[in-house]
Amino acid sequence: MTIDRRTLRWNGWGSREQAFEFGEHAEDIWAWLGEALDIEDFEPRLATALDDLALPEPTLDADARAALVDIVGAEWVRADAYERAFHARGRSYRDLLLLRAGDVGSAPDVVVYPRADEVQAVLAWAAATGVAVVPYGGGTSVVGGVSGERGDGQAGLVTLDTTRMDRLLELDEASHTATFEAGIYGPQLERTLDARGFTLGHYPQSFEYSTLGGWIAARGAGQQSCRYGKAEDWLVAAKLATPRGVWRTESFPASAAGPDLRQLVAGSEGALGVITEATVKLHLTPSARDYRGFIFPDFEHGVAAVRELLQSEVLISTVRLSDPTETSFFAEFAQARKPPSRTRRFAGRALEAMGFGAQRCVLIVGHEGERAAVEVARARTGAIIRRERGMPLGRGAGDSWYRDRFALPYIRDPLLDRGVGVDTLETSTSWSNLHRLHRAVRDAISTAAAASARRGRAMVLAHVSHAYLDGASLYFTIIFPQAEPGAELEQWRAIKVAASDAIAEHGGTISHHHGVGSDHLPWLAADKGGLGVRLLGAIKRELDPTGIMNPGKLVPKP
Ligand SMILES: Cc1cc2nc3c(=O)[nH]c(=O)nc-3n(C[C@H](O)[C@H](O)[C@H](O)COP(=O)(O)OP(=O)(O)OC[C@H]3O[C@@H](n4cnc5c(N)ncnc54)[C@H](O)[C@@H]3O)c2cc1C
């Protein structure tokens, strides 16, 4: 285990040693944000302290704990307040609201940290005694994927923390694959590969605190997904412990032996079993990385350029196209953090004069690979962007995005401390439907946020960040003054329902990369159809006949 869990915030983001750097202009930033949200002041909202938490009485008795101690050893069966609170929920806005309010829901009775060869025994014990098991990697789920929930009549709830399973088992240099235990954290995995000249290239924004098993189980996407693929693309094989016994998937580069069952593991969300090992595809560590910014007169031209980049099959690792609201939000945020020099103010006015006005959009494009290939890709990118009336902003914009790419999540805690909510949600659709979906979801969120607002106004930002031949994802960030104390959850629900309904009605998936968990379950049938959801239920019943695996997530409870 490379990260000591006790160094992390149990009710916020990341390491307790780290915080968002507001810099010397912190007061100006808060003043600007207040104006942007149209509120006169911030309302301090304190989070409940760990010592003041009322944790539910554990329901597992001493015999049950002794059985777990027999399997994993006394040191790895933990039930102190920190462990139970840390593992009670994930890190969505809803989770943070509840944790900060001291609501740990059905916190686990105990947390176990098995080695890979002990997981099967834990599941066999849980199945025999009717105890719910929640697999927990980094706990960064934003869809309620790790919240403690038990099925009807289940005798207790154990969270199975995977992070002691963190070894590299094999690196096949000829095949460019590696097999890891699934609880390895992102940074340790990439350090291990880098020492051998390889990369997996999966860098979600939560990279520092999420695990290989969690990436696969949530069917996640890294920021360089255009080059390295989503979890379902790079997964070669998996080994799972299930209540029915060990399941090893196929591991061939390609096969016509019926449907590919690995695709059941990618997105299985702990509801089918615990992924203990995974084999993944590797790439050579890129010798060149090039990230740059571009500006477009409007979102339509930006989207057209991204579509052309993908459909012309240019070597792209990252695209991130902000819509006009997100573009102006980040420009103003940057200005508040570092007031611009006279030259930069002049450059801003010059941009407007050149036709990059209020509707302008910023695009970050990244290329990774061999130097020569990156150069070719850059030239092709430049030509496509010019055709769509885009203009280069240079390397500075790309480099600063790359430098800060894991820093932004730290800003959520200080916002919550001041009564400002931040939630995110995402979807994907075809190119031909992208603008319609963007407008529908943005408008639905704005209307719901306005209806539930007590004061001020919400900001709804969006960007395109994962793109394909046939379509792309849309990622929305909502920043809003919170409702009065006690009504925050209702406000969240109103916005979430409006956004999810709009997604389902306008041809988007309920999730491009966050997963289903419990939050998206009501909309799953819109993606899969009724028969599809029943099929998923039948697969779960085969692997987990008594429903002990992560109850209430991905598959509706019976
Ligand atoms: C600030 C922030 C930024 C994020 N950015 C991204 C992003 O860029 N891209 C992205 O894809 N996601 C992102 N996420 C969501 C989240 O980080 C991902 O879903 C990630 O893949 C979860 O990994 P984890 O190890 O934290 O898993 P957890 O949160 O612990 O678990 C996620 C789900 O997988 C299951 N699970 C975990 N490990 C196993 C296992 N070994 N076997 C079986 N089931 C298991 C859990 O039961 C749960 O259902 C972000 C989240 C936050 C809070």
The ligand as an ORCA input file, in Angstrom:
! r2SCAN-3c Opt
* xyz 0 1
  C     -12.031     14.713     -8.510
  C     -12.387     13.517     -9.314
  C     -11.985     13.427    -10.631
  C     -12.328     12.305    -11.396
  N     -11.892     12.235    -12.684
  C     -12.176     11.144    -13.421
  C     -11.691     11.025    -14.757
  O     -11.007     11.903    -15.277
  N     -11.989      9.891    -15.432
  C     -12.722      8.882    -14.878
  O     -12.934      7.866    -15.522
  N     -13.213      8.993    -13.625
  C     -12.946     10.071    -12.886
  N     -13.417     10.166    -11.596
  C     -14.225      9.088    -11.024
  C     -13.376      8.002    -10.320
  O     -12.118      8.520     -9.965
  C     -13.207      6.820    -11.241
  O     -14.449      6.155    -11.357
  C     -12.139      5.807    -10.814
  O     -12.004      4.876    -11.842
  C     -12.495      5.088     -9.531
  O     -11.350      4.381     -9.092
  P     -11.184      4.021     -7.554
  O      -9.993      3.162     -7.423
  O     -11.237      5.230     -6.730
  O     -12.479      3.126     -7.349
  P     -13.578      3.197     -6.218
  O     -14.176      4.552     -6.141
  O     -13.037      2.617     -4.991
  O     -14.652      2.191     -6.837
  C     -15.363      2.499     -8.017
  C     -16.298      1.312     -8.333
  O     -15.501      0.174     -8.658
  C     -15.667     -0.868     -7.707
  N     -14.332     -1.423     -7.489
  C     -13.204     -0.787     -7.097
  N     -12.159     -1.645     -7.104
  C     -12.646     -2.839     -7.499
  C     -12.078     -4.125     -7.703
  N     -10.777     -4.363     -7.521
  N     -12.885     -5.131     -8.109
  C     -14.201     -4.932     -8.315
  N     -14.796     -3.740     -8.142
  C     -14.023     -2.703     -7.739
  C     -16.312     -0.240     -6.488
  O     -17.119     -1.158     -5.783
  C     -17.135      0.869     -7.136
  O     -18.343      0.358     -7.627
  C     -13.094     11.275    -10.817
  C     -13.488     11.372     -9.478
  C     -13.144     12.476     -8.731
  C     -13.580     12.553     -7.304
*
